[in-house]
Amino acid sequence: MEKVRKVPRGTRKRDVPLTKDGIYAMALQLIDADGVEALTMRKLATALDANPMSLYHHVPNKEALLHGVAARVGSQFREGQREDIPWQARMRQLALDFRALAHRHPRLMEYSFARADYVQPEDPFWRGLTETLAAAGLPASAIPRVAASLCAVFTGLLLSELTGALQRWATLPPAPASTDGEDAPPPATHVVDATFSYALDATIAGLESHLARREP
């Protein structure tokens, strides 16, 4: 029998309105706690102190629910005002802010990054990315293709980090291990941070090289 999360004391429908925003907010709490696979419409209804069937007046199914939750989290991304700094610094901060958002909701973002429809034209991240490429001097006709490539780089890199693959790859020995005189390995968090920074450096350097080739 499916286990149902108990409703926290004092949490009732009057506290969490049965609206799309209220449903998405509670769904995000459950996903953060237990993951996407553990979320069911029945568990969500119990957490909202609502009849399960009443949820379908707002969201038709779980897939639509997850899409709405992902869009709600994506709208939290704020690229800020970076017109007064070089495009390289804007790109770096954009990627770091995107990474910080992924770390706030890792279970949802792991699910979302694996979906082809996660990034949409109206998303703040996409707008910030395309504006940064325009500031770098990339022709308008080339921006969609380059932005798509960078989306693949950033989401793939973050997905690897969230699944633990990046940490494992970054700690693989380059040759058969030897314990003679070796220093202790750095903390795993430092390894992943450094690896992400290295990948970001390589991405920016690659874009600089691409722009240089386009110059007369």
N, CA, C and O of each residue as an XYZ file, in Angstrom:
864
protein
N       0.849     -1.192      0.000
C       0.000      0.000      0.000
C       0.883      1.240      0.000
O       1.898      1.288      0.694
N       0.497      2.229     -0.773
C       1.282      3.441     -0.897
C       1.260      4.235      0.405
O       0.202      4.469      0.989
N       2.439      4.641      0.844
C       2.525      5.454      2.041
C       2.202      6.899      1.697
O       2.627      7.408      0.659
N       1.462      7.547      2.557
C       1.064      8.926      2.344
C       1.724      9.793      3.395
O       1.653      9.500      4.588
N       2.368     10.864      2.948
C       3.007     11.782      3.879
C       1.955     12.430      4.754
O       0.938     12.917      4.260
N       2.200     12.437      6.049
C       1.271     13.065      6.965
C       1.247     14.567      6.744
O       2.273     15.182      6.454
N       0.086     15.137      6.882
C      -0.052     16.580      6.747
C       0.530     17.242      7.984
O       0.127     16.905      9.098
N       1.472     18.181      7.827
C       2.047     18.854      8.988
C       0.969     19.528      9.810
O      -0.010     20.046      9.272
N       1.158     19.515     11.116
C       0.193     20.123     12.014
C      -0.040     21.586     11.622
O       0.906     22.348     11.420
N      -1.286     21.948     11.523
C      -1.620     23.317     11.200
C      -1.721     23.591      9.711
O      -2.105     24.690      9.309
N      -1.372     22.576      8.861
C      -1.456     22.768      7.419
C      -2.820     22.293      6.942
O      -3.113     21.100      7.020
N      -3.645     23.183      6.458
C      -4.961     22.866      5.942
C      -5.176     23.643      4.650
O      -4.417     24.554      4.317
N      -6.212     23.267      3.942
C      -6.458     23.899      2.664
C      -6.602     25.411      2.791
O      -6.257     26.148      1.867
N      -7.106     25.873      3.922
C      -7.253     27.316      4.093
C      -5.885     28.001      4.182
O      -5.764     29.195      3.905
N      -4.824     27.212      4.583
C      -3.485     27.777      4.670
C      -2.780     27.743      3.321
O      -2.023     28.657      2.994
N      -3.023     26.691      2.530
C      -2.432     26.546      1.207
C      -3.579     26.533      0.206
O      -4.177     25.479     -0.012
N      -3.905     27.660     -0.409
C      -5.063     27.744     -1.306
C      -4.969     26.735     -2.441
O      -3.887     26.479     -2.969
N      -6.098     26.172     -2.805
C      -6.120     25.208     -3.893
C      -6.181     25.962     -5.215
O      -7.204     25.985     -5.899
N      -5.074     26.565     -5.544
C      -4.884     27.255     -6.815
C      -3.670     26.622     -7.477
O      -2.980     25.807     -6.865
N      -3.410     26.990     -8.715
C      -2.233     26.442     -9.385
C      -0.963     26.775     -8.615
O      -0.099     25.916     -8.435
N      -0.848     28.018     -8.162
C       0.348     28.406     -7.413
C       0.479     27.603     -6.125
O       1.571     27.151     -5.781
N      -0.637     27.425     -5.410
C      -0.593     26.651     -4.174
C      -0.248     25.198     -4.429
O       0.498     24.587     -3.663
N      -0.791     24.644     -5.505
C      -0.503     23.249     -5.861
C       0.969     23.091     -6.246
O       1.634     22.158     -5.797
N       1.473     24.001     -7.074
C       2.868     23.920     -7.492
C       3.816     24.092     -6.300
O       4.842     23.416     -6.217
N       3.475     24.986     -5.393
C       4.338     25.219     -4.237
C       4.426     23.984     -3.356
O       5.512     23.624     -2.902
N       3.291     23.328     -3.108
C       3.305     22.124     -2.283
C       4.002     20.980     -3.010
O       4.749     20.218     -2.397
N       3.760     20.855     -4.318
C       4.425     19.804     -5.088
C       5.933     19.964     -5.021
O       6.658     18.975     -4.906
N       6.413     21.200     -5.093
C       7.853     21.444     -5.019
C       8.401     21.024     -3.660
O       9.490     20.455     -3.586
N       7.667     21.296     -2.589
C       8.105     20.867     -1.260
C       8.243     19.345     -1.198
O       9.217     18.830     -0.648
N       7.274     18.632     -1.760
C       7.321     17.170     -1.733
C       8.452     16.632     -2.608
O       9.108     15.654     -2.248
N       8.679     17.270     -3.756
C       9.770     16.844     -4.637
C      11.111     17.078     -3.964
O      11.982     16.209     -4.010
N      11.294     18.243     -3.334
C      12.543     18.533     -2.631
C      12.810     17.506     -1.541
O      13.960     17.155     -1.279
N      11.741     17.022     -0.904
C      11.900     16.074      0.209
C      12.124     14.642     -0.270
O      12.980     13.937      0.265
N      11.360     14.209     -1.275
C      11.352     12.787     -1.633
C      11.684     12.482     -3.084
O      11.872     11.316     -3.431
N      11.761     13.486     -3.935
C      12.074     13.247     -5.338
C      10.843     13.184     -6.216
O       9.716     13.063     -5.735
N      11.085     13.271     -7.527
C       9.999     13.298     -8.499
C       9.250     11.981     -8.540
O       8.020     11.970     -8.600
N       9.970     10.872     -8.508
C       9.322      9.570     -8.640
C       8.365      9.289     -7.492
O       7.363      8.599     -7.681
N       8.652      9.807     -6.316
C       7.805      9.546     -5.151
C       6.541     10.394     -5.147
O       5.609     10.107     -4.395
N       6.493     11.423     -5.968
C       5.326     12.305     -5.971
C       4.160     11.653     -6.714
O       4.317     11.180     -7.839
N       3.003     11.634     -6.079
C       1.772     11.194     -6.727
C       0.700     12.239     -6.472
O       0.813     13.046     -5.549
N      -0.335     12.219     -7.290
C      -1.424     13.160     -7.099
C      -2.111     12.903     -5.757
O      -2.597     13.836     -5.118
N      -2.149     11.655     -5.336
C      -2.781     11.333     -4.058
C      -1.990     11.916     -2.892
O      -2.573     12.489     -1.972
N      -0.659     11.774     -2.926
C       0.168     12.351     -1.872
C       0.038     13.867     -1.847
O      -0.021     14.482     -0.782
N      -0.007     14.458     -3.034
C      -0.133     15.905     -3.106
C      -1.464     16.364     -2.532
O      -1.521     17.350     -1.797
N      -2.531     15.654     -2.866
C      -3.845     16.019     -2.336
C      -3.870     15.901     -0.811
O      -4.461     16.739     -0.131
N      -3.233     14.865     -0.281
C      -3.192     14.689      1.172
C      -2.442     15.846      1.828
O      -2.876     16.374      2.852
N      -1.318     16.235      1.235
C      -0.544     17.344      1.795
C      -1.320     18.651      1.752
O      -1.130     19.527      2.597
N      -2.203     18.776      0.752
C      -3.018     19.988      0.621
C      -4.337     19.887      1.378
O      -5.111     20.843      1.417
N      -4.593     18.712      1.985
C      -5.862     18.476      2.676
C      -7.028     18.687      1.712
O      -8.016     19.351      2.023
N      -6.868     18.085      0.512
C      -7.873     18.259     -0.534
C      -8.294     16.907     -1.083
O      -7.606     15.906     -0.884
N      -9.414     16.882     -1.767
C      -9.863     15.687     -2.480
C      -8.972     15.506     -3.704
O      -8.793     16.460     -4.461
N      -8.407     14.320     -3.929
C      -7.516     14.131     -5.090
C      -8.136     14.564     -6.409
O      -7.453     15.128     -7.264
N      -9.436     14.302     -6.578
C     -10.077     14.650     -7.842
C     -10.120     16.159     -8.072
O     -10.155     16.620     -9.212
N     -10.117     16.920     -6.982
C     -10.183     18.381     -7.134
C      -8.912     18.945     -7.767
O      -8.940     20.031     -8.347
N      -7.788     18.211     -7.659
C      -6.543     18.688     -8.266
C      -6.640     18.734     -9.779
O      -6.014     19.571    -10.429
N      -7.439     17.819    -10.339
C      -7.521     17.721    -11.793
C      -8.293     18.879    -12.422
O      -8.319     19.013    -13.645
N      -8.915     19.705    -11.605
C      -9.530     20.927    -12.128
C      -8.458     21.967    -12.460
O      -8.708     22.915    -13.204
N      -7.255     21.774    -11.893
C      -6.175     22.733    -12.078
C      -5.048     22.182    -12.929
O      -4.472     22.913    -13.735
N      -4.719     20.901    -12.768
C      -3.675     20.252    -13.569
C      -4.207     18.911    -14.063
O      -4.723     18.133    -13.261
N      -4.098     18.615    -15.366
C      -4.715     17.405    -15.909
C      -4.038     16.105    -15.510
O      -4.693     15.064    -15.449
N      -2.729     16.143    -15.235
C      -2.006     14.925    -14.913
C      -0.675     15.291    -14.263
O      -0.347     16.468    -14.112
N       0.086     14.265    -13.880
C       1.357     14.497    -13.202
C       2.364     15.166    -14.123
O       3.141     16.010    -13.675
N       2.365     14.807    -15.397
C       3.323     15.414    -16.324
C       3.103     16.926    -16.414
O       4.058     17.704    -16.395
N       1.835     17.331    -16.512
C       1.526     18.762    -16.559
C       1.893     19.435    -15.242
O       2.342     20.582    -15.225
N       1.702     18.720    -14.149
C       2.075     19.249    -12.836
C       3.575     19.518    -12.771
O       3.999     20.590    -12.340
N       4.379     18.542    -13.199
C       5.829     18.703    -13.157
C       6.293     19.811    -14.084
O       7.224     20.549    -13.761
N       5.653     19.929    -15.222
C       6.010     21.010    -16.151
C       5.732     22.366    -15.501
O       6.532     23.294    -15.617
N       4.593     22.469    -14.817
C       4.264     23.719    -14.149
C       5.215     24.043    -13.010
O       5.598     25.198    -12.825
N       5.597     23.026    -12.244
C       6.533     23.242    -11.141
C       7.889     23.686    -11.685
O       8.507     24.604    -11.146
N       8.349     23.037    -12.750
C       9.644     23.392    -13.342
C       9.617     24.823    -13.865
O      10.586     25.565    -13.702
N       8.509     25.212    -14.494
C       8.390     26.579    -14.994
C       8.385     27.578    -13.844
O       8.961     28.661    -13.951
N       7.738     27.213    -12.750
C       7.687     28.091    -11.581
C       9.084     28.305    -11.005
O       9.446     29.426    -10.646
N       9.871     27.226    -10.918
C      11.237     27.338    -10.400
C      12.111     28.108    -11.383
O      12.919     28.941    -10.974
N      11.954     27.834    -12.681
C      12.744     28.537    -13.680
C      12.512     30.036    -13.664
O      13.417     30.815    -13.963
N      11.291     30.443    -13.314
C      10.987     31.873    -13.273
C      11.689     32.570    -12.119
O      11.759     33.798    -12.087
N      12.218     31.786    -11.154
C      12.943     32.364    -10.026
C      14.341     32.831    -10.435
O      14.989     33.589     -9.714
N      14.796     32.366    -11.606
C      16.131     32.732    -12.060
C      16.166     34.207    -12.399
O      15.320     34.707    -13.141
N      17.144     34.895    -11.854
C      17.284     36.320    -12.129
C      18.707     36.581    -12.604
O      19.670     36.403    -11.859
N      18.819     37.011    -13.867
C      20.160     37.236    -14.406
C      20.750     38.569    -13.992
O      21.952     38.779    -14.159
N      19.939     39.486    -13.452
C      20.466     40.741    -12.936
C      20.876     41.705    -14.045
O      20.685     41.429    -15.229
N      21.424     42.803    -13.650
C      21.867     43.833    -14.593
C      23.382     43.720    -14.765
O      24.141     43.988    -13.834
N      23.814     43.322    -15.963
C      25.238     43.104    -16.183
C      25.748     43.869    -17.399
O      26.798     43.532    -17.945
N      25.010     44.902    -17.832
C      25.420     45.628    -19.025
C      26.739     46.376    -18.843
O      27.395     46.737    -19.821
N      27.124     46.607    -17.585
C      28.310     47.428    -17.334
C      29.573     46.602    -17.142
O      30.609     47.155    -16.772
N      29.522     45.290    -17.382
C      30.701     44.447    -17.218
C      30.937     43.671    -18.508
O      30.008     43.520    -19.301
N      32.157     43.169    -18.746
C      32.449     42.424    -19.983
C      31.533     41.211    -20.142
O      31.055     40.635    -19.165
N      31.304     40.841    -21.404
C      30.394     39.726    -21.648
C      30.908     38.433    -21.026
O      30.112     37.575    -20.643
N      32.248     38.280    -20.919
C      32.791     37.066    -20.299
C      32.347     36.951    -18.840
O      31.994     35.867    -18.375
N      32.367     38.087    -18.117
C      31.930     38.083    -16.726
C      30.431     37.847    -16.631
O      29.966     37.187    -15.702
N      29.667     38.382    -17.586
C      28.224     38.145    -17.605
C      27.930     36.666    -17.824
O      27.062     36.092    -17.167
N      28.665     36.054    -18.755
C      28.453     34.632    -19.039
C      28.796     33.779    -17.829
O      28.078     32.834    -17.503
N      29.884     34.111    -17.169
C      30.299     33.351    -15.991
C      29.245     33.454    -14.877
O      28.868     32.450    -14.273
N      28.780     34.678    -14.616
C      27.800     34.847    -13.562
C      26.482     34.183    -13.916
O      25.802     33.642    -13.044
N      26.117     34.220    -15.189
C      24.895     33.557    -15.651
C      24.952     32.063    -15.342
O      23.994     31.494    -14.819
N      26.075     31.436    -15.668
C      26.227     30.003    -15.417
C      26.240     29.693    -13.932
O      25.653     28.700    -13.503
N      26.901     30.528    -13.141
C      26.964     30.290    -11.691
C      25.605     30.480    -11.037
O      25.254     29.746    -10.114
N      24.835     31.460    -11.508
C      23.488     31.663    -10.975
C      22.595     30.475    -11.340
O      21.773     30.036    -10.535
N      22.763     29.967    -12.547
C      21.988     28.806    -12.990
C      22.346     27.585    -12.143
O      21.479     26.789    -11.783
N      23.613     27.455    -11.836
C      24.058     26.349    -10.986
C      23.485     26.487     -9.577
O      23.067     25.495     -8.979
N      23.462     27.707     -9.045
C      22.911     27.926     -7.708
C      21.433     27.552     -7.666
O      20.964     26.984     -6.679
N      20.694     27.868     -8.738
C      19.285     27.490     -8.799
C      19.135     25.970     -8.801
O      18.249     25.429     -8.139
N      19.999     25.289     -9.544
C      19.954     23.825     -9.582
C      20.240     23.221     -8.215
O      19.655     22.202     -7.851
N      21.132     23.841     -7.462
C      21.471     23.331     -6.141
C      20.339     23.551     -5.135
O      20.231     22.814     -4.155
N      19.492     24.566     -5.372
C      18.378     24.802     -4.453
C      17.296     23.735     -4.603
O      16.612     23.397     -3.637
N      17.148     23.212     -5.806
C      16.123     22.189     -6.051
C      16.728     21.053     -6.889
O      16.314     20.845     -8.030
N      17.696     20.321     -6.338
C      18.442     19.358     -7.152
C      17.592     18.231     -7.718
O      17.820     17.801     -8.849
N      16.618     17.742     -6.960
C      15.829     16.611     -7.447
C      14.921     17.013     -8.606
O      14.755     16.255     -9.561
N      14.347     18.177     -8.523
C      13.524     18.664     -9.625
C      14.384     18.965    -10.837
O      14.019     18.613    -11.959
N      15.522     19.611    -10.629
C      16.358     20.006    -11.753
C      16.984     18.806    -12.450
O      17.178     18.825    -13.666
N      17.297     17.777    -11.699
C      17.807     16.552    -12.330
C      16.778     15.993    -13.296
O      17.118     15.561    -14.397
N      15.520     16.002    -12.881
C      14.439     15.551    -13.761
C      14.295     16.495    -14.960
O      14.160     16.042    -16.096
N      14.323     17.792    -14.706
C      14.062     18.779    -15.748
C      15.156     18.812    -16.800
O      14.863     18.929    -17.990
N      16.421     18.710    -16.380
C      17.531     18.803    -17.329
C      17.523     17.659    -18.334
O      18.106     17.777    -19.411
N      16.874     16.566    -17.995
C      16.826     15.420    -18.903
C      15.713     15.566    -19.942
O      15.562     14.704    -20.808
N      14.936     16.644    -19.864
C      13.820     16.853    -20.783
C      14.196     17.882    -21.856
O      14.842     18.890    -21.574
N      13.777     17.601    -23.081
C      14.136     18.477    -24.196
C      13.401     19.810    -24.144
O      13.865     20.793    -24.720
N      12.249     19.855    -23.456
C      11.445     21.077    -23.470
C      11.662     21.945    -22.239
O      10.860     22.836    -21.961
N      12.742     21.692    -21.495
C      12.917     22.441    -20.248
C      13.158     23.929    -20.509
O      12.497     24.775    -19.907
N      14.093     24.253    -21.393
C      14.407     25.663    -21.676
C      13.459     26.179    -22.751
O      13.343     25.599    -23.831
N      12.788     27.274    -22.434
C      11.836     27.886    -23.351
C      12.295     29.308    -23.706
O      13.065     29.908    -22.956
N      11.828     29.857    -24.850
C      12.290     31.190    -25.267
C      12.002     32.295    -24.256
O      12.740     33.277    -24.178
N      10.915     32.132    -23.473
C      10.562     33.186    -22.519
C      11.267     33.037    -21.175
O      11.096     33.881    -20.295
N      12.052     31.985    -21.003
C      12.729     31.762    -19.720
C      13.779     32.840    -19.463
O      14.477     33.248    -20.392
N      13.904     33.310    -18.223
C      14.930     34.309    -17.905
C      16.337     33.847    -18.252
O      17.166     34.649    -18.681
N      16.614     32.543    -18.069
C      17.951     32.046    -18.391
C      18.242     32.185    -19.888
O      19.322     32.632    -20.275
N      17.279     31.800    -20.724
C      17.489     31.891    -22.167
C      17.634     33.340    -22.609
O      18.476     33.656    -23.450
N      16.823     34.211    -22.050
C      16.926     35.632    -22.387
C      18.295     36.194    -21.983
O      18.933     36.919    -22.746
N      18.729     35.842    -20.764
C      20.034     36.311    -20.312
C      21.157     35.777    -21.173
O      22.125     36.484    -21.452
N      21.032     34.522    -21.597
C      22.070     33.900    -22.422
C      22.154     34.571    -23.791
O      23.244     34.912    -24.251
N      21.012     34.757    -24.435
C      21.019     35.356    -25.768
C      21.449     36.827    -25.714
O      22.120     37.306    -26.628
N      21.070     37.543    -24.655
C      21.506     38.941    -24.516
C      23.021     39.028    -24.311
O      23.672     39.948    -24.808
N      23.567     38.071    -23.581
C      25.012     38.061    -23.359
C      25.753     37.769    -24.659
O      26.797     38.365    -24.925
N      25.225     36.863    -25.464
C      25.857     36.565    -26.753
C      25.784     37.769    -27.690
O      26.717     38.029    -28.450
N      24.682     38.494    -27.630
C      24.578     39.708    -28.440
C      25.605     40.736    -27.981
O      26.225     41.412    -28.801
N      25.784     40.853    -26.644
C      26.774     41.793    -26.112
C      28.191     41.394    -26.509
O      29.073     42.246    -26.610
N      28.412     40.096    -26.734
C      29.735     39.623    -27.152
C      30.029     39.959    -28.614
O      31.166     39.825    -29.064
N      29.013     40.394    -29.352
C      29.212     40.755    -30.743
C      28.843     39.654    -31.719
O      29.187     39.739    -32.898
N      28.155     38.632    -31.259
C      27.754     37.549    -32.151
C      26.610     38.027    -33.045
O      25.678     38.661    -32.550
N      26.656     37.743    -34.342
C      25.560     38.143    -35.232
C      24.242     37.522    -34.806
O      24.216     36.401    -34.300
N      23.154     38.240    -35.007
C      21.834     37.763    -34.583
C      21.500     36.408    -35.198
O      20.855     35.579    -34.556
N      21.931     36.176    -36.429
C      21.612     34.913    -37.097
C      22.300     33.721    -36.448
O      21.826     32.591    -36.568
N      23.423     33.965    -35.756
C      24.179     32.869    -35.144
C      23.804     32.631    -33.690
O      24.145     31.590    -33.129
N      23.110     33.573    -33.074
C      22.830     33.480    -31.635
C      22.028     32.234    -31.257
O      22.406     31.553    -30.304
N      20.926     31.897    -31.966
C      20.169     30.701    -31.557
C      21.010     29.430    -31.556
O      20.911     28.617    -30.636
N      21.841     29.257    -32.589
C      22.656     28.037    -32.668
C      23.692     27.987    -31.554
O      23.878     26.942    -30.931
N      24.370     29.100    -31.295
C      25.386     29.127    -30.245
C      24.732     28.995    -28.880
O      25.251     28.288    -28.016
N      23.595     29.667    -28.668
C      22.891     29.570    -27.389
C      22.435     28.138    -27.131
O      22.488     27.660    -25.997
N      21.985     27.452    -28.185
C      21.574     26.055    -28.026
C      22.752     25.189    -27.593
O      22.612     24.311    -26.742
N      23.916     25.448    -28.190
C      25.113     24.689    -27.817
C      25.489     24.933    -26.361
O      25.849     24.002    -25.642
N      25.404     26.203    -25.927
C      25.756     26.524    -24.547
C      24.735     25.948    -23.568
O      25.102     25.530    -22.470
N      23.461     25.923    -23.953
C      22.450     25.277    -23.107
C      22.792     23.800    -22.904
O      22.682     23.272    -21.797
N      23.205     23.145    -23.986
C      23.582     21.742    -23.890
C      24.772     21.558    -22.958
O      24.821     20.607    -22.178
N      25.739     22.484    -23.047
C      26.917     22.409    -22.182
C      26.528     22.596    -20.721
O      26.903     21.788    -19.871
N      25.779     23.657    -20.425
C      25.462     23.980    -19.037
C      24.528     22.941    -18.412
O      24.778     22.481    -17.298
N      23.460     22.569    -19.112
C      22.527     21.603    -18.531
C      23.173     20.226    -18.409
O      22.949     19.514    -17.430
N      23.984     19.848    -19.415
C      24.670     18.559    -19.330
C      25.665     18.522    -18.192
O      25.788     17.515    -17.494
N      26.374     19.622    -18.005
C      27.349     19.707    -16.926
C      26.659     19.627    -15.567
O      27.115     18.917    -14.671
N      25.557     20.362    -15.422
C      24.831     20.350    -14.146
C      24.155     19.010    -13.900
O      24.107     18.542    -12.762
N      23.635     18.391    -14.945
C      23.029     17.073    -14.778
C      24.077     16.067    -14.305
O      23.795     15.236    -13.441
N      25.275     16.138    -14.863
C      26.360     15.257    -14.430
C      26.727     15.508    -12.972
O      27.047     14.578    -12.232
N      26.675     16.784    -12.569
C      26.984     17.103    -11.179
C      25.897     16.588    -10.236
O      26.201     16.021     -9.186
N      24.630     16.786    -10.609
C      23.525     16.388     -9.733
C      23.427     14.877     -9.582
O      23.002     14.384     -8.537
N      23.813     14.141    -10.611
C      23.761     12.682    -10.531
C      25.000     12.080     -9.872
O      25.028     10.882     -9.590
N      26.031     12.902     -9.622
C      27.260     12.408     -9.013
C      28.297     11.959    -10.010
O      29.411     11.603     -9.626
N      27.951     11.969    -11.302
C      28.897     11.511    -12.324
C      30.106     12.435    -12.414
O      31.235     11.966    -12.558
N      29.880     13.736    -12.330
C      30.986     14.690    -12.443
C      32.000     14.488    -11.330
O      33.208     14.542    -11.564
N      31.514     14.258    -10.134
C      32.415     14.023     -9.003
C      33.252     12.767     -9.234
O      34.450     12.757     -8.953
N      32.628     11.721     -9.742
C      33.359     10.471     -9.986
C      34.403     10.663    -11.072
O      35.544     10.226    -10.920
N      34.026     11.313    -12.167
C      34.974     11.512    -13.263
C      36.150     12.376    -12.813
O      37.295     12.132    -13.193
N      35.851     13.396    -11.991
C      36.901     14.331    -11.579
C      37.897     13.698    -10.626
O      38.996     14.222    -10.443
N      37.531     12.584    -10.020
C      38.425     11.934     -9.059
C      39.043     10.655     -9.614
O      39.734      9.942     -8.887
N      38.805     10.354    -10.893
C      39.448      9.184    -11.493
C      40.948      9.451    -11.628
O      41.343     10.536    -12.055
N      41.779      8.485    -11.272
C      43.230      8.705    -11.397
C      43.643      8.704    -12.864
O      43.092      7.939    -13.656
N      44.604      9.548    -13.240
C      45.066      9.567    -14.631
C      45.917      8.366    -14.993
O      46.120      8.077    -16.172
N      46.417      7.662    -13.979
C      47.268      6.493    -14.184
C      47.049      5.553    -13.001
O      46.402      5.943    -12.030
N      47.574      4.320    -13.055
C      47.434      3.426    -11.897
C      47.856      4.102    -10.608
O      48.926      4.706    -10.529
N      47.004      3.997     -9.598
C      47.222      4.725     -8.344
C      48.474      4.239     -7.637
O      48.787      3.049     -7.637
N      49.182      5.186     -7.036
C      50.339      4.876     -6.213
C      50.205      5.639     -4.912
O      49.891      6.829     -4.925
N      50.434      4.983     -3.799
C      50.259      5.619     -2.485
C      51.553      6.205     -1.949
O      51.566      6.782     -0.861
N      52.649      6.065     -2.702
C      53.941      6.547     -2.211
C      54.022      8.069     -2.310
O      54.090      8.630     -3.404
N      54.013      8.717     -1.164
C      54.201     10.154     -1.115
C      53.050     10.980     -1.654
O      53.220     12.173     -1.906
N      51.885     10.381     -1.838
C      50.759     11.128     -2.369
C      50.089     11.945     -1.282
O      49.983     11.506     -0.137
N      49.646     13.113     -1.639
C      48.868     13.922     -0.720
C      47.446     13.391     -0.639
O      46.976     12.688     -1.534
N      46.767     13.741      0.454
C      45.368     13.348      0.596
C      44.543     14.071     -0.464
O      44.806     15.239     -0.749
N      43.541     13.394     -1.059
C      42.729     14.041     -2.094
C      41.932     15.197     -1.505
O      41.554     15.157     -0.335
N      41.674     16.220     -2.301
C      40.892     17.353     -1.804
C      39.459     16.944     -1.540
O      39.005     15.933     -2.077
N      38.728     17.701     -0.723
C      37.322     17.379     -0.472
C      36.536     17.319     -1.772
O      36.831     18.038     -2.727
N      35.519     16.438     -1.794
C      34.751     16.228     -3.019
C      34.111     17.518     -3.514
O      34.050     17.760     -4.720
N      33.636     18.346     -2.593
C      32.992     19.600     -2.992
C      33.966     20.497     -3.736
O      33.600     21.124     -4.730
N      35.215     20.562     -3.258
C      36.221     21.389     -3.917
C      36.535     20.854     -5.312
O      36.760     21.623     -6.246
N      36.547     19.545     -5.442
C      36.831     18.932     -6.741
C      35.764     19.308     -7.747
O      36.080     19.696     -8.872
N      34.496     19.197     -7.356
C      33.400     19.514     -8.271
C      33.382     21.000     -8.601
O      33.177     21.371     -9.757
N      33.593     21.854     -7.607
C      33.638     23.299     -7.862
C      34.730     23.638     -8.864
O      34.504     24.406     -9.799
N      35.909     23.067     -8.670
C      37.031     23.335     -9.560
C      36.756     22.806    -10.966
O      37.107     23.450    -11.955
N      36.131     21.637    -11.051
C      35.829     21.051    -12.352
C      34.801     21.887    -13.097
O      34.923     22.098    -14.303
N      33.783     22.366    -12.379
C      32.778     23.230    -13.004
C      33.432     24.514    -13.504
O      33.144     24.970    -14.611
N      34.312     25.096    -12.688
C      34.999     26.329    -13.077
C      35.871     26.096    -14.304
O      35.924     26.938    -15.201
N      36.556     24.952    -14.345
C      37.398     24.636    -15.499
C      36.557     24.515    -16.765
O      36.938     25.027    -17.817
N      35.415     23.839    -16.664
C      34.538     23.690    -17.827
C      34.000     25.032    -18.285
O      33.854     25.275    -19.483
N      33.705     25.900    -17.333
C      33.217     27.227    -17.670
C      34.301     28.048    -18.360
O      34.035     28.751    -19.335
N      35.535     27.952    -17.841
C      36.667     28.638    -18.487
C      36.830     28.167    -19.931
O      37.029     28.972    -20.840
N      36.742     26.856    -20.124
C      36.918     26.294    -21.462
C      35.802     26.750    -22.395
O      36.043     27.001    -23.576
N      34.581     26.858    -21.871
C      33.446     27.304    -22.682
C      33.634     28.749    -23.132
O      33.426     29.070    -24.302
N      34.027     29.615    -22.206
C      34.233     31.023    -22.538
C      35.397     31.184    -23.508
O      35.316     31.970    -24.452
N      36.484     30.439    -23.278
C      37.635     30.503    -24.188
C      37.241     30.029    -25.591
O      37.686     30.593    -26.591
N      36.414     29.004    -25.654
C      35.963     28.516    -26.953
C      35.118     29.544    -27.685
O      35.225     29.689    -28.903
N      34.279     30.258    -26.945
C      33.456     31.289    -27.563
C      34.322     32.463    -28.019
O      34.081     33.035    -29.082
N      35.327     32.822    -27.221
C      36.254     33.879    -27.629
C      36.962     33.497    -28.926
O      37.127     34.324    -29.823
N      37.378     32.236    -29.014
C      38.056     31.767    -30.220
C      37.113     31.818    -31.430
O      37.516     32.194    -32.531
N      35.868     31.437    -31.205
C      34.873     31.475    -32.277
C      34.674     32.900    -32.775
O      34.614     33.136    -33.981
N      34.573     33.848    -31.852
C      34.387     35.250    -32.227
C      35.614     35.788    -32.970
O      35.477     36.554    -33.924
N      36.807     35.389    -32.534
C      38.032     35.855    -33.181
C      38.115     35.365    -34.628
O      38.589     36.089    -35.503
N      37.659     34.152    -34.876
C      37.690     33.613    -36.230
C      36.732     34.365    -37.156
O      36.938     34.405    -38.369
N      35.694     34.954    -36.586
C      34.712     35.662    -37.396
C      35.170     37.064    -37.763
O      34.624     37.678    -38.679
N      36.165     37.571    -37.055
C      36.648     38.931    -37.331
C      37.365     38.985    -38.678
O      38.008     38.010    -39.066
N      37.268     40.103    -39.398
C      37.960     40.219    -40.689
C      39.464     40.077    -40.510
O      40.211     40.148    -41.486
